[in-house]
Amino acid sequence: MPNLQSLFGPIDIYLFDQLLRGRIAPGTRIFDGGCGHGRNLVYLLREGHEVFGVDSDPEAITATRCLCASLAPNLPADNFRMEPVEATSFPNAFVDVVISSAVLHFARDDAHFESMLEGTWRVLKPGGLFFCRLASSIGIEHQVTAIAGNRFVLPDHSERYLVSEHRLLRLTDRLGGHLVDPLKTTVVQNQRAMTTWVLQKGPQRP
């Protein structure tokens, strides 16, 4: 019997929580926007989900295609494409679940953040689940140093595009989604903060 590490891979623990609560049903179609080397896809591929992903790093896409070939050889390699999330060639409203894990905080500025978010959101079907983890200023508001706009230097000396609680709630309304869970933020010893933002997409607007 495989151990948990081999079964689930290095999955984000907050995405794992969504699995435990039955929010990613068997057979759902899943899109990972900014999939990297596929760290969140091991279990999903193994369990037969139809998985798609994009990343702008060619090495990451090669690694994810290799992972897919070993765990789900019937899935086409073209399910994983070297594309930025803001300009993906996948169609609108074609998946049941979208994963955006540690991606949006690499936005260069407000316009880039908005286009990344829209590119990730548009592939999700109405009623679908949007799972997002991103850096925020929540809980460390007085410990970050502004660079320009919403880009900041964090106490750990990294530079990130940060969102506030108010911004996430405004975005939730603007997107026409609703919170599946309250916003949950983990502050790592006053060095950085990561927020989990989980939405259900509302009906298609006219």
C-alpha positions in Angstrom: 0.0 0.0 0.0 1.5 3.4 -1.0 2.3 5.8 1.8 0.7 9.2 2.0 3.6 11.0 0.4 3.6 8.8 -2.7 -0.2 8.9 -2.9 -0.7 12.6 -2.7 2.7 14.1 -3.6 3.7 17.4 -2.1 0.2 18.8 -2.3 -0.7 22.1 -0.7 -2.3 21.2 2.6 -5.2 23.6 2.0 -6.0 22.0 -1.3 -5.8 18.6 0.5 -8.4 20.1 2.9 -10.8 20.6 -0.1 -10.3 17.0 -1.1 -11.1 15.8 2.4 -14.3 17.8 2.4 -15.4 16.2 -0.8 -15.4 19.4 -2.9 -13.4 17.9 -5.7 -15.7 15.1 -6.8 -14.4 12.0 -8.7 -14.3 12.6 -12.4 -14.2 16.4 -12.3 -12.3 18.3 -15.0 -9.5 20.4 -13.3 -7.3 23.3 -14.5 -4.1 24.2 -12.7 -3.1 27.8 -13.7 0.6 28.0 -13.0 1.0 24.2 -12.5 4.8 24.3 -12.0 6.2 20.7 -11.8 2.7 19.3 -10.9 3.1 19.3 -7.1 -0.7 19.5 -6.7 -1.6 17.1 -9.4 -0.2 13.7 -8.2 -3.3 12.4 -6.5 -5.7 14.0 -9.1 -3.9 12.3 -12.0 -3.7 9.0 -10.1 -7.5 9.1 -9.4 -8.4 9.6 -13.0 -9.4 13.3 -13.1 -9.2 15.0 -16.5 -6.4 17.5 -15.7 -5.1 20.5 -17.6 -2.5 23.0 -16.8 -0.4 25.9 -18.0 2.9 27.4 -16.9 5.3 29.9 -18.6 8.3 27.8 -17.6 9.2 25.2 -20.3 11.0 23.0 -17.8 8.0 22.9 -15.6 5.7 21.8 -18.4 8.1 19.1 -19.4 8.2 17.8 -15.9 4.4 17.9 -15.6 4.0 16.1 -18.9 6.4 13.4 -17.6 4.4 13.1 -14.4 1.2 12.8 -16.4 2.7 10.1 -18.6 3.6 8.0 -15.6 0.4 8.4 -13.6 -2.3 9.0 -16.3 -0.8 7.8 -19.7 -4.2 8.2 -21.4 -4.2 12.0 -21.0 -2.9 13.9 -24.0 0.4 15.7 -23.5 -1.2 18.8 -24.9 -3.4 19.1 -21.8 -0.3 20.9 -20.4 0.8 23.9 -22.3 3.6 26.4 -22.0 1.5 29.5 -21.7 1.1 32.4 -19.2 -2.2 32.2 -17.3 -3.3 35.5 -18.6 -3.1 34.3 -22.2 -4.0 30.6 -22.1 -5.5 29.1 -25.2 -7.9 26.9 -23.3 -11.6 27.8 -23.8 -14.0 29.6 -21.5 -16.0 27.7 -18.9 -14.6 24.3 -19.6 -13.5 23.0 -16.2 -15.2 22.2 -12.9 -12.3 23.2 -10.6 -9.5 25.8 -11.0 -6.3 25.7 -8.9 -4.2 28.8 -8.6 -1.6 28.0 -6.0 1.2 30.5 -5.2 0.9 32.2 -8.7 -1.0 35.5 -8.5 1.5 37.2 -6.1 4.1 37.2 -8.9 2.1 39.8 -10.8 4.2 42.8 -11.9 1.5 45.4 -11.3 -2.3 45.9 -11.0 -2.9 45.4 -14.7 -0.9 42.1 -14.7 -2.7 40.8 -11.6 -6.1 41.6 -13.1 -5.2 39.8 -16.4 -3.8 36.8 -14.5 -6.9 36.5 -12.4 -9.2 36.9 -15.3 -7.3 34.4 -17.4 -7.6 31.8 -14.6 -11.2 32.6 -13.7 -12.6 32.5 -17.3 -11.9 28.8 -17.8 -14.1 27.9 -14.8 -17.7 26.7 -15.4 -20.6 28.5 -13.6 -21.0 26.6 -10.3 -17.4 25.5 -10.3 -14.8 25.7 -7.5 -12.0 28.3 -7.6 -9.1 27.4 -5.2 -6.5 30.1 -4.8 -3.5 30.6 -2.5 -1.7 33.8 -2.7 0.5 36.2 -0.6 -1.4 38.9 1.2 -0.8 41.7 3.6 -3.3 40.3 6.1 -1.8 40.2 9.6 1.5 41.8 8.5 0.2 45.2 7.3 2.7 47.1 9.3 5.7 44.9 8.5 5.7 45.2 4.7 7.4 48.0 2.7 5.7 49.4 -0.4 7.7 49.5 -3.6 5.1 50.6 -6.1 1.4 50.1 -6.3 0.6 46.8 -4.6 4.1 45.4 -4.8 5.9 45.2 -1.4 9.0 43.9 0.2 8.1 41.4 2.9 10.0 40.8 6.1 11.7 37.8 4.6 13.1 40.2 1.9 11.1 38.7 -1.0 9.1 41.0 -3.3 5.5 40.1 -3.9 2.3 41.6 -5.2 0.0 41.6 -2.1 -3.7 41.8 -1.7 -5.7 42.9 1.4 -8.8 41.4 2.9 -10.8 44.3 1.5 -9.4 43.8 -2.0 -10.2 40.0 -2.0 -13.8 40.7 -0.9 -14.2 43.3 -3.5 -12.9 41.0 -6.2 -15.2 38.2 -5.0 -18.2 40.5 -5.6 -16.8 41.8 -8.9 -16.2 38.3 -10.3 -19.7 37.2 -9.3 -18.5 34.5 -7.0 -19.2 33.7 -3.4 -17.0 32.5 -0.6 -17.1 28.8 0.0 -15.0 29.3 3.1 -14.1 32.4 5.1 -10.7 33.8 4.0 -8.0 31.9 5.9 -4.5 33.4 6.3 -1.4 31.8 7.7 1.2 34.2 9.0 4.6 32.5 9.0 6.4 33.9 12.1 5.9 37.5 11.0 7.8 36.9 7.8 5.1 36.5 5.2 1.3 35.8 5.0 -0.5 33.4 2.7 -4.2 33.6 2.2 -6.6 30.8 1.0 -9.4 32.2 -1.2 -12.0 29.6 -2.2 -15.0 30.7 -4.3 -17.9 29.1 -6.2 -18.5 30.8 -9.5 -21.9 32.3 -9.9 -24.2 31.9 -12.9 -23.2 33.3 -16.3 -23.9 36.9 -16.5 -26.0 38.2 -19.5 
